[in-house]
């Protein structure tokens, strides 16, 4: 780690909100090289008995990117943070929307360049993978739809972009989620995720069950899904079996339930949680984003290995932005 980065990390150690945003972004980047591997045998063939984080080669079946960059989910969080830092920590939908449009939609954006290559259907394509929710957001923005989020997006894009505002305990976070998704089921999960994360930040003894109790009347179906996770964990199934059961793919509620299983089993162990989540396969990036934020909010930035932090592309700028927003 550079002396500059080491000093920056030392300065932010007491700040749990900075820890949470770093925990999310680091977990996403650590997971990306092994994203979307759905077969356990394939994962075992690649990783063997080694640690899976920041795997030296990108094995995503659909695209290839350099080590240390973020997935589309992580970049959504980064753009949300960038917009907040640029407005002195004051949430602004227009500035966040503009950051998303520029980063993902500019003609020379690596996302657009890679998207054009997908037309040939020869995978993996070189360059980052733009999620369907972001593609629809860009179309809706151009058409003047407000809010511009996709009504069909059942993935964690809304949670990812709203995370920086959510960390401020600002109830307006849901409007930031609607930039990328207006799907009611997805927004309900986003609200539950926000409540769980706030409980981690505030040191609530049982952050998941406390959030469930607070919101069960408003969203009984999500509460039932939480019960299902506890039942699966108590049954003695392995984490891999639980994630397989609820679904390894990007969509909710499976992604949410898989994340909860990791949080319940590994509690305050950031390293083990992220490693085991990666090895569970499928959409480990969006699960990791939520898991990493929650555990880091509890244990602080010292729970994130320094050697992981320094592998994240642009980490110094991320820390600087986080300090501006959550000082």
Rosetta blueprint (number, residue, H / E / L):
1 X L
2 X L
3 X H
4 X H
5 X H
6 X H
7 X H
8 X H
9 X H
10 X H
11 X H
12 X H
13 X L
14 X L
15 X L
16 X H
17 X H
18 X H
19 X H
20 X H
21 X H
22 X H
23 X H
24 X H
25 X H
26 X H
27 X H
28 X H
29 X H
30 X H
31 X H
32 X H
33 X L
34 X L
35 X L
36 X L
37 X E
38 X L
39 X L
40 X H
41 X H
42 X H
43 X H
44 X H
45 X H
46 X H
47 X H
48 X L
49 X L
50 X L
51 X L
52 X L
53 X L
54 X L
55 X L
56 X L
57 X L
58 X L
59 X L
60 X L
61 X L
62 X L
63 X E
64 X E
65 X L
66 X L
67 X L
68 X L
69 X L
70 X L
71 X L
72 X H
73 X H
74 X H
75 X H
76 X H
77 X H
78 X H
79 X H
80 X H
81 X H
82 X H
83 X H
84 X H
85 X H
86 X H
87 X L
88 X L
89 X L
90 X L
91 X L
92 X L
93 X H
94 X H
95 X H
96 X H
97 X H
98 X H
99 X H
100 X H
101 X H
102 X H
103 X H
104 X H
105 X H
106 X L
107 X L
108 X L
109 X L
110 X H
111 X H
112 X H
113 X H
114 X H
115 X H
116 X H
117 X H
118 X H
119 X H
120 X H
121 X L
122 X L
123 X L
124 X L
125 X E
126 X E
127 X L
128 X L
129 X L
130 X L
131 X L
132 X H
133 X H
134 X H
135 X H
136 X H
137 X H
138 X H
139 X H
140 X H
141 X H
142 X H
143 X H
144 X L
145 X L
146 X L
147 X L
148 X L
149 X L
150 X E
151 X L
152 X L
153 X L
154 X L
155 X L
156 X L
157 X H
158 X H
159 X H
160 X H
161 X H
162 X H
163 X H
164 X H
165 X H
166 X H
167 X L
168 X L
169 X L
170 X L
171 X L
172 X L
173 X H
174 X H
175 X H
176 X H
177 X H
178 X L
179 X L
180 X L
181 X E
182 X L
183 X L
184 X H
185 X H
186 X H
187 X H
188 X H
189 X H
190 X H
191 X H
192 X H
193 X H
194 X H
195 X H
196 X H
197 X H
198 X H
199 X H
200 X H
201 X H
202 X L
203 X L
204 X L
205 X L
206 X L
207 X H
208 X H
209 X H
210 X H
211 X H
212 X H
213 X H
214 X H
215 X H
216 X L
217 X L
218 X L
219 X L
220 X H
221 X H
222 X H
223 X H
224 X H
225 X H
226 X H
227 X H
228 X H
229 X H
230 X H
231 X H
232 X H
233 X H
234 X H
235 X L
236 X L
237 X L
238 X L
239 X H
240 X H
241 X H
242 X H
243 X H
244 X H
245 X H
246 X H
247 X L
248 X L
249 X L
250 X L
251 X L
252 X L
253 X L
254 X H
255 X H
256 X H
257 X H
258 X H
259 X H
260 X H
261 X H
262 X H
263 X H
264 X H
265 X H
266 X H
267 X L
268 X L
269 X L
270 X H
271 X H
272 X H
273 X H
274 X H
275 X H
276 X H
277 X H
278 X H
279 X H
280 X L
281 X L
282 X E
283 X L
284 X H
285 X H
286 X H
287 X H
288 X H
289 X H
290 X H
291 X H
292 X H
293 X H
294 X H
295 X H
296 X H
297 X H
298 X H
299 X H
300 X L
301 X H
302 X H
303 X H
304 X L
305 X L
306 X H
307 X H
308 X H
309 X H
310 X L
311 X L
312 X L
313 X L
314 X L
315 X H
316 X H
317 X H
318 X H
319 X H
320 X H
321 X H
322 X H
323 X H
324 X H
325 X H
326 X H
327 X L
